[in-house]
Amino acid sequence: MKDKKNISNEVRAEEKPITKTEKESKKGKFSPSSILTGSFLEKEGLTRQIPFISYIFFLLLIYVANAYYGEKTIYKIEKYKSDMIELRSEYISSKTRLMTGTNISKLSEKLKNKNIFPSHTPPEKIFVHKTKDE
């Protein structure tokens, strides 16, 4: 057992102590305090990532615009559906008014005031005889 303790002590002794600059480089990569102070904007790594960040921002804008466009389209579809239902009911009511208004009994009642009465003789075909001259 003593050998094991000696080996671990030797390994610890061989490790080089961490300097202050190494601590800062490990700690300074990204932390909440760097966001609050704004120090993350000063790092070189961020300036190299600006094209990627702008690409992500562009995709985010497209995503939001697509969501608004989808909502607007759904609103239009619902509006057109309600307009179509209204126009269909108007068409049906107009059609029934036309069907009832063109009955012979309704027409004869409306035209009595003008002394126009329905004919009691059925219509006949008119035959025209052709002559040889024509």
C-alpha positions as CSV (number, residue, x, y, z in Angstrom):
1,M,0.0,0.0,0.0
2,K,2.8,2.3,0.7
3,D,4.0,1.9,-2.9
4,K,0.6,3.1,-4.2
5,K,0.7,6.2,-2.0
6,N,4.2,7.0,-3.2
7,I,3.2,6.7,-6.8
8,S,0.3,9.1,-6.5
9,N,2.5,11.5,-4.6
10,E,5.0,11.3,-7.4
11,V,2.3,11.9,-10.0
12,R,1.1,14.9,-8.1
13,A,4.7,16.2,-7.8
14,E,5.2,15.8,-11.6
15,E,2.1,17.9,-12.5
16,K,3.1,21.4,-13.2
17,P,1.3,24.1,-11.3
18,I,-1.3,26.0,-13.2
19,T,-0.3,29.6,-13.8
20,K,-2.6,32.6,-13.6
21,T,-2.8,33.1,-17.3
22,E,-3.8,29.5,-17.9
23,K,-6.6,29.9,-15.3
24,E,-7.8,33.1,-17.0
25,S,-7.8,31.4,-20.4
26,K,-9.8,28.4,-19.1
27,K,-12.1,30.6,-17.1
28,G,-12.5,33.4,-19.6
29,K,-13.9,31.4,-22.5
30,F,-17.5,32.0,-21.6
31,S,-19.3,32.9,-18.4
32,P,-22.4,34.7,-17.3
33,S,-20.3,37.5,-15.8
34,S,-18.7,38.1,-19.1
35,I,-22.1,38.7,-20.6
36,L,-23.0,41.2,-17.9
37,T,-19.8,43.1,-18.3
38,G,-19.6,42.8,-22.0
39,S,-16.1,41.5,-22.0
40,F,-17.0,38.6,-24.3
41,L,-17.2,41.1,-27.1
42,E,-13.4,41.8,-26.8
43,K,-12.2,38.3,-27.4
44,E,-10.7,37.2,-30.7
45,G,-12.8,34.1,-31.0
46,L,-16.0,36.1,-31.2
47,T,-14.7,38.2,-34.1
48,R,-13.9,35.0,-36.0
49,Q,-17.4,33.8,-35.4
50,I,-19.2,36.9,-36.7
51,P,-20.1,35.4,-40.1
52,F,-21.6,32.3,-38.4
53,I,-23.5,34.5,-35.9
54,S,-24.9,36.7,-38.7
55,Y,-25.9,33.5,-40.6
56,I,-27.8,32.3,-37.5
57,F,-29.4,35.7,-37.0
58,F,-30.5,35.6,-40.7
59,L,-32.1,32.2,-40.3
60,L,-33.8,33.4,-37.2
61,L,-35.3,36.4,-39.1
62,I,-36.5,34.0,-41.9
63,Y,-38.1,31.8,-39.3
64,V,-40.0,34.6,-37.7
65,A,-41.1,36.0,-41.1
66,N,-42.3,32.5,-42.1
67,A,-44.4,32.2,-38.9
68,Y,-46.0,35.6,-39.5
69,Y,-46.7,34.7,-43.2
70,G,-48.3,31.4,-42.1
71,E,-50.5,33.2,-39.6
72,K,-51.5,35.8,-42.2
73,T,-52.3,33.0,-44.7
74,I,-54.5,31.1,-42.2
75,Y,-56.4,34.3,-41.4
76,K,-57.1,34.9,-45.1
77,I,-58.2,31.3,-45.6
78,E,-60.7,31.7,-42.7
79,K,-62.0,34.9,-44.1
80,Y,-62.5,33.4,-47.5
81,K,-64.3,30.4,-46.0
82,S,-66.8,32.7,-44.2
83,D,-67.2,34.8,-47.4
84,M,-67.9,31.7,-49.4
85,I,-70.5,30.4,-46.9
86,E,-72.2,33.8,-47.1
87,L,-72.2,33.9,-50.9
88,R,-73.5,30.3,-51.1
89,S,-76.4,31.1,-48.9
90,E,-77.1,34.3,-50.9
91,Y,-77.0,32.2,-54.1
92,I,-79.4,29.6,-52.8
93,S,-81.9,32.3,-51.6
94,S,-81.7,34.1,-55.0
95,K,-82.3,30.8,-56.8
96,T,-85.4,30.0,-54.8
97,R,-86.7,33.5,-55.3
98,L,-86.2,33.1,-59.0
99,M,-87.9,29.7,-59.1
100,T,-90.9,30.9,-57.1
101,G,-91.1,34.2,-59.0
102,T,-91.3,32.5,-62.4
103,N,-94.3,30.2,-61.7
104,I,-97.2,30.8,-64.0
105,S,-99.5,31.5,-61.1
106,K,-97.2,34.2,-59.7
107,L,-96.7,35.8,-63.1
108,S,-100.4,35.9,-63.9
109,E,-101.1,37.6,-60.5
110,K,-98.4,40.2,-61.2
111,L,-99.6,40.9,-64.8
112,K,-103.3,41.1,-64.0
113,N,-102.9,44.8,-63.3
114,K,-101.6,45.4,-66.8
115,N,-104.4,43.3,-68.4
116,I,-102.1,40.6,-69.6
117,F,-103.4,37.1,-69.2
118,P,-102.0,33.6,-69.9
119,S,-102.9,31.9,-73.1
120,H,-105.4,29.0,-72.9
121,T,-104.4,27.6,-76.2
122,P,-101.2,25.6,-76.3
123,P,-98.4,26.8,-78.7
124,E,-98.4,25.3,-82.2
125,K,-95.6,24.7,-84.6
126,I,-95.4,26.9,-87.6
127,F,-94.5,25.1,-90.8
128,V,-93.0,26.9,-93.8
129,H,-93.3,25.2,-97.1
130,K,-90.4,25.8,-99.4
131,T,-91.0,26.5,-103.0
132,K,-88.7,25.6,-105.9
133,D,-87.6,29.1,-106.4
134,E,-86.0,29.4,-103.0
